[in-house]
Amino acid sequence: MYDYFKAICLTHHNASVEVREKFALSDKETQDFLLYLKDVFELSEALVVSTCNRTEIYYHSEKELNEAILQALVAFKGDSSLAKFIKNFQIFSGTQAVEHLFEVALGLNSQILGDIQIINQIKKAYQYSADLQMAGAFLHRLLHSIFFTNKRISQETSFRDGAASVAYAAVELLQSIQTFWQNPKILVLGLGEIGTDVCKNLQGKFTDVRICNRTTEKAQNLALETGFAVADFAEVWQEIDEADVVISSVAVANFISKEKFAGKPIHKQKYFIDLSVPRSVATDTEEIAGFLVYDIDQLHQRTQETLQRRQVEIPAVRAIMQEAIQEFLDWSREMEISPVIQKIKNALEQIRKEELSKYSKKISEQEAELLDKITGNLVQKILKFPVLQLKAACKRGEADTLMDILTELFDIEKAKMLQK
């Protein structure tokens, strides 16, 4: 069953951001492409994952559709020139595809080791598949195995502890200094990749957040996604004055400095978290009483310490993951033998009923009920041994040979013909 599972993957490991963004899919495009896979290729199980670091298509089918799906993706994006980038995609199948999805979801394959956002992105992709009736028994079992494994890793290891990205480290720092304010007024200044990530990490943790960017449209779009307020860049100095915390990633060296506050009354204590390179908050800003500045090097130090701790936890994480993968593969193999077991059961049940019918007129109703119960139990006991042997053979990878023997032994195909 798992042999029919395939993965088509474009990631930060094999493609630059310029290539990845060409194949990136919005939420609507993800759902539309799933429907395309369903309608054109008649797929009943598929998962499409698209993030800033990857575009991946997983599907379960007896047919080999990798090349056709890649060509369909190029056509779906509406740019034939993308065909030259098809070579950047990696293809996995069977156990490799299963293991790859586990590694992606658990953060082992992420650009930031142990990325805590990817599992939620996988959950969202899975929800799209489920909503569109494109998640069958295989995907349901696989994804729930992954989610359970992720929970175990969070509970049993330190792999999820600490901040491993600068954006998350900034938010973690905010939480550590939150004791100074009941509900700090936060200004996020600059909405490049890091500034955008900061906003997404602030969601659900802080409510009084204003976002400010030279391009107002970009701020408005992010505000719709996060629920935060938009600040007018023309009023940036008033916004800075009113904020308790300023998180800056503007691409202007020393945009905020001591001289910018000269002659201005200082109304409150203020924290500056500078995520820019070159620095957008000048070091002399900290000379103002009540002002404290954190720069990107300090945040990097926090993230490096976290990453080192996560590196140490990798063997434990992989051990838990391999245990879960093995359980899933065992389940998948057992699903393959279920039809054979059912056919054997049907064949024996047919023989039992034929034999019972020969004596139904010669015995009383009470005797018939007793005989039905006895022979039913006998069939169950006869079935028990081959079923246990089949399951054991599955774990050894020898089920095919035993299924052939049992099929011939119980004359399953003939029994099937008789049932028709």
N, C-alpha and C positions, 0 to 999 in steps of 0.2 A: 504493500500500500504506500509506504513512504518512498519507494523507488520512483513513483510517479510525481514526486514533489520537486519543483525546479525554482531556481532563483536567478533573476537577471539584475545585475547590480552595477550601478555607477556611484562611486564613493570618492571621498577625499584621498583614498589610498591610490586610486588609479586615474584621477582626473582633476585638473585645476578648477578653481572656482568659476573661471570664465566658461569652461565646458559644462560644469554642473548646473549653472544657472540657466543654460539653454534648454535643459531637460527638466527643470524644476516644474512641479505641478501645483497649482493652487488647490484649495479644498474642493472647489467646484470642479476643476479639471480632473482631480483625482477620482471623484465620483463619476464624472462623465466617461473617463477612460475605463473604469471598472465596468460600466454598462456596455461600453464598446467591446471589451473582452468577452462579455457575456453574450452579446448579440452576434458578433462576427465569428468568434472562435468557439461559441457554445460552451464556455467554461462555467462550471458550477461552483468552483472554489478558487478565489484569487484574493490577493492582498497587495495594495499599492501603497508604498511608503515614500513620501517626498519631504525632505528637510533641507536645510542649507548645506548639509554635508553629503546628502545621498538622494538618489532616486532609484528605488528598487521595486521590482515586480515579482511577486511570488505566485505560483499557480500549481494546481494539482490536476494532472491529466495524463492519460496513457499516451497521448500524442506528444511528439516533440515539436514545440511551437516557438522555440526561442528566437530564431531568425525572423519568423513571421511577426512576432509580437514587437520586436525591435523596429522592423519596417513600419509597423502600425503606429508605434510611438512617434517616429519621425513624421509620418503623415498627419498624426493627431496634432503635433506641434505646428504643422503648416509651414515647414521650412525644409525643403529637400536637401539643402546644403548640410543639414545635420547628419546625413547618412555617413559622412566621413568620420564621425566620432563614434560610430557603432563599435569600432574596435576597442574602445575604452571600457566597454562593459565586460564584467566578469560573469561567467555562467557557473552555477553550482546545481547539482542534482542529488537526489537521495539523501543519505545521511549528511553529506556536506552542506546541502541546502538547509536542512534542519539545524545543524550546528551553527551555520552562519546567522540564521535568524535569532537563535538564542544569544549569540555573541553581540549582535547589534542591539537587541532589546535590553540586555543586561549592562550595556555600556563598555564591554570589553573591546568593541570594534570602533568606538567613538574617537573623535579627534581629541576630546577631553576624556581621559580615562574615568570610567564610572559615571559618565554624564547622567544626571538625574532627570533630564528632560526627555530623553529618548523613549523611555518606557511609556510616558504619557502620549507621545507621538504614535507609538505602536498601538496603544489602546484606541486612539482616535481612528487610525487606519482600519483596525479590526471592526470598530463600530460601523464604519462606512460599508465594509463588506457584509456585515450582518444585516444592516438596514436594507441592502440591495439583494438580499438572499443569495449572497456569494460566499457564504461560510457554511460548509457542511460539517459532517462528523470529524473529518480530518483536521480542518483548520480550528474548529472549536476546541478540540482536545489539545492541539499543539499550542494555541495561544493561552489557554488556561494553564497548561503546564509551565509555560514561560512566566505567567503572572505569579503563579505559586512559587516558582523558583526565585523570582525577584524578591518576593516577600521574605523567603528564607534567608537570602543573602543580606537583606537589610537587618534582619533580626539576629543572625548568627555570625556576621562578620562586621568589620569596620569599613567596608568598601564604599559605603555611602556617606561616611562621616566627613565633615568639613567642606570647605569651598574649593572647587577645583577649576573654576573659571574666574576671570577678573570681574566679570559682571556679577556673578553670584557672590564673590568675595566682598564686593562693594555693599551688597545688600546684607550680607552676614555681619559686616562691620557696623552697618547702621543699626542692626538689631542689638549689637553688643553695647552701643552707646545710647540706646533708646531710653535709658533710665532718666536722661536729662529732660525728656519731654514726654507728655502723655500721648500726644499724637503730632509728631514733628511735621512741619511744613517742608516738603521736599521739592526742589526744582531740579529736573533733569534737563541739562543744557547740551544740545547736540544729539542728533538721532542717527548717527552712523550705525555700524553693526553692533558696536559695544553699547552705545546708548540705547539702542532698541532692545538688546538683550537685558539691560538693566531694568527697563520698564516692564518687561515680561516677568522678570524675577521679583519685581516689587508687587505684582498682582497678588492679592490675598494676604499680604503682609502689612501694607501701609495703604491708607485711604486718601490722605491729603497730599496728593502728588500733582504737580503741574509739569507739563512737558513743553519745551521751547526749542524751536529750530528755525534756521533762516528760511527754509522752504516750509511755508505754513501748511501746504497740502499734505506733506509727509507727516507732520505733527497731528493733523486732523485725522488722517487714516489710522495712525497708531492709537489715537485717543478713542476712536470707535472700537478698536479691538480690546483695549485695556480698561476703558471706563474712566480714564484720568482726564483732567482738564487741560486745555491748551492755553499756553501763555504767549502773548504777542512778542515777537523778537524785538520789535521797536521799543518795547517797554522793559527790556531785559534787565537794566540796572535797578529799576524799581522792584522787579521780581526777585533779583538777588538780595536786595535789601530786606524784603519781607520773608525770605526763606530762612529756615533753621539749618537746612542742609542743602548744599549745592553739589550736584554730581555732574561734572563737566567732562565732555569729550569733544569739544569744539576744536577744529583744526587751525587754531590761531595761537601762536606762541605768546605766553604771558597775557592772554586776553583779560585775565583778572589779576590785578597787582595792587600793591600798597597805595600807589599814587592815584589809582582810580577811586579810592575812598577818601582821599585828602579833602578836608573841609566838610566832610559829611558826618552827621552824628551817627554813632554806632548804637543801635537800639537793642541789640541782643547778641548773645553768644552764637557763634556760627561755625559750622564744619564745612570744609571743602574737600571733596573726594575727586581727585584729578586723574582721569583715565586717558589723557591725551599724550601723544608722543609726536612732536615736542610738547612739553608741559604747557597747559593753558592757564594754570594757576601759578603765578610767580612765587618763588620761595619767600620773598619778603612780605607776602600777604600775612604770614604767620606772625609778623612783628606787631600786628595790630592786636591789642588786648582783647581776649575772648575769641580770637580766630584760630582755628586749628586746621592744618592741611595734611591730607594723606595723598601720597602720589602712587603711581602705578607700580613702582618698584616694591613698595611696602605691601601692596596687594599681591604682587607676584610671589613675594616671599611666603605669604600665607598659602597661596595655591600650590607652590612647590612642596611645602611641608605636607599638604594634603595628598598630593600625587605620590609622594614617597611612601606615605602610609598605605595608600591604595595599591601601590606596586607590591608591597609586602603581602597584601591580602589576596593577590591573584591566584595562587595555588589553591587556597580554600574556596574561592569563588568557582574556580574551574572544577574542583571536586564535586561541589554541589550541583553544578551545571551538568557534568557528565552523568551523575546519578539520575538526574531528571531526564536527560536525553535517552539513557538506557531504558528507563521505565516507559517513556513514550514509544520508543522503537519496539519494545516488547508488546505494548498495547496494539501498535500498528500491525505487527505480525499476527497477533491473535485475531485481529479483525479480518485478516486475509483467510484464516482457516475457518472462520465462523460459517461461511456458506457450506463448506465441506462437512462440518459437524452437523449442520442442520439437515443436509442431504442424507447423511448416515442415519440420523435420528428418524427421518421420514421413511427411509428404506426399512428400518427395523419396525417402525410403527405399522407400516403397511403389512409386513409379514405377520405381526402380532394380530392385527385385526382380521386378516384372512383366516388365520388359524382359529381365532375365537368364533368366527362366523360358522365354522364347520360344526361346532358343538352347541351353538346357541339354542337350538330346538330340543336338545337332549338333556338340558339341565334347567333347574329352576331359576327364577329371576334373582333370588338371593345368591345362588351359586355363581350365576353369571357376573354379578357385581364383585364377588370375592375373587373370581378368576381374573376379572379385568384389573383389579387392584394388584394382584400378585404378578401378573405378566407385565403390567406397567412398571412396577418396581424392578422387575428382572431386566427390562430393557434399559432402565436408568443405570443399573449396575454394570451391564454389558458395555454401555457407552462410556462409563467413567474412565476405564483404563485407556482406550484409544484417545480420549480427549486430553487426559493428563500427559500421555506420550506426545501428542501433537503440540501441546503448550511447551513441553520441555524441549522438543525439537525446534520450536520457534526460537527459543533463547540460544540454541546452538547454531542456528542458521541452517537447519537440516529439514525444515518443514516440507519443502517441495517433494523430496523423495518419499517421505512418509505419507503425504497426501495422495501421491500416485498409487502407492501400495494399498491404502485404505479404499480408495476409489474403485480399484480393481477387485479388492476383497469383498466389498459390499455391493458390487455391481451397481454403483450409484446411477450411472447414466441409463441403465436398463430400468431401474426403479423409477427414474424420472419419466421415462417414456411411458411406463405403465400407468403412472399417475395422470398423465394427459389423456 
